[in-house]
């Protein structure tokens, strides 16, 4: 597994590439997390906005206010899980 710095750098590069190609900030991130308590891993969708939409609540695992808050999820102790990989943005 990559260290949190490498994961964060990878996320930043994917984010910059998305913004450059799409001309806008992404709304969602497709990720892999690891739970702190039992180290199980899970693929999830994280919304890069705190705005909840009742129509999509079942598919959204976590909400972040902005990209900076999202990238901090790579650090242990921020939440009950740690972000270990970002597959991409949409």
N, C-alpha and C positions, 0 to 999 in steps of 0.2 A: 504494500500500500504506500502511496505517496505521502510525504509529510504535508502539513497544512499549508506551508508556504508555497510548495509546488502546486497544490490544488488551487490555491487562491490565484496564482499567476496564470494557470491554465484557464480559469474562469474569466479573468480579466481579458485575456487574449481572445477568447470566444466571444465575449461581450463586445469588444472593440470591432471584431470582424463582423458581427451581426449588425451593429449600428452603421458601419461603413457600407455594407452591402444593401441593407434594407432602408437606410435613411431615417430610421426611427429607433427608439429604445424598445427593447423586448418587453413583453407583458408576462411571459412565463419562462420558467427554467425547468428542464427535464433533468432530474438528478438522481444520484444514489446517496442514501444516508446510512449511517450506522448508529444504532441505538446505544446509548452509554451504558445501560444497565445489563444487557445480555449480549452485546456486540453483534446482534443480528443486523442484516442489511436489507434495505428495501428501496425500490425505485419509486420516486414520487414526483409530483409537479408542485413547484413553488411559484406563487404569484408574486410578481415584483411590484406590488401595489397593496396597500392596506384596504382598498375598496373591495368589499365582499359583494358577490353577485349570487343571490340565492339559486339561480339556475345552474351554477357551476360548483357550488359548495362541495358536492360529493367527490369531485375530481381533484380539488385543491387540498394539498396536505398542509401547507403553511403559507402565511402571508408576510411579506416584508414591505416596509415603507419605501425602500429605495434599493439601488444596487449596492451601496455601501453596507447597508444592514444585511443584505443577502450574502455578500462576500465574507462577512464576519462569522457566518455559520460554519466556516472551516475551522474555527477555533474551538477547542474543547472547553466546556463549561458555559457556553452561551445559551444552550438549550439542552433538552433531554437527549439530543442526538447531535451528530456532527456530519457536516456535508463532506463526503469523500470523493465525489465526482460529479461533474456537470457534463451531460451528454450534448446539450445544446439549448438554444433559446428559440422562442417563437413569439 
